Amino acid sequence: MILSLRRCRIAVPMNKELSEDRLRAHVWQLAAEIGERNVFHPAALHAAEEYVRAVWRDQGYHVHVQECIASGVPSANLEVIRPGRGQKD
């Protein structure tokens, strides 16, 4: 499934700050462990999707999935919503 990193971000947990070490761990997992991910590397593409889904679920988010087919490969866009703290008067 496609994970569009242009649109997806590693979400900041609702009650924790995203530390430099945690950010590096996410980048390492996606770039070094999972590696290149696109329709020519569908196993890595699906591994990245599952990784991001799991991280977001663990942070308490409901992950919305928009499934599609890209170049014959089952793909998906992932989305989470982080509500604001309200409007300023």
Residue, then its C-alpha position, 0 to 999 in steps of 0.5 A: m500500500i502506498l504511503s505518501l510521505r509528502r502528505c504524512r508526518i510522524a505525528v506528535p503524541m497527544n501528551k508527549e514531545l517528539s524527541e530528537d532520539r525518537l525522530r531519529a529512530h523513526v527515520w532509521q526504521l523507515a529509511a534504513e530498516i525498511g528502505e526504498r518503498n514504492v510500487f516497485h518494492p511493494a513488500a517495503l511499501h506495505a511494511a512502511e504502511e504497517y509501521v506508520r499505522a502502528v506508531w500512530r495507533d500507539q500514540g492514540y490516533h485513529v488511522h483513516v485509510q484510503e485504499c487504491i491501486a497504484s500501478g497494479v499494486p494495492s496501495a493506501n494513503l494514511e491520515v490521522i486528525r489531531p484536533g486543535r485546542g479550540q479557537k482563540d477569541 
